[in-house]
Amino acid sequence: MKKDLVLRPIDFTSSFLSCEKDLETILRRLFVESQPYSDELKKLLVINTKDCLDNKDNEIYKNAIKDMSLANLRK
């Protein structure tokens, strides 16, 4: 019994244009719908300091994350 080991080409329906259209959906799912992790992801992207994940009581960090919207993340 011989198996065909040749990989068939995969039909990708995605392109750079569809990725640009889906960017808002991707950002919304990462930063809004995944609540336990969304604030930590925002801290890493926006604040990006050594203590941004460890220092959970810092009011400046909390305000910066709370004020960050999807429109600001796209910029």
Summary of the structure (lengths in Angstrom):
residues: 75
radius of gyration: 19.3
end to end distance: 56.4
largest distance: 67.0
contacts: 131
relative contact order: 0.12
helix: 60%
strand: 0%
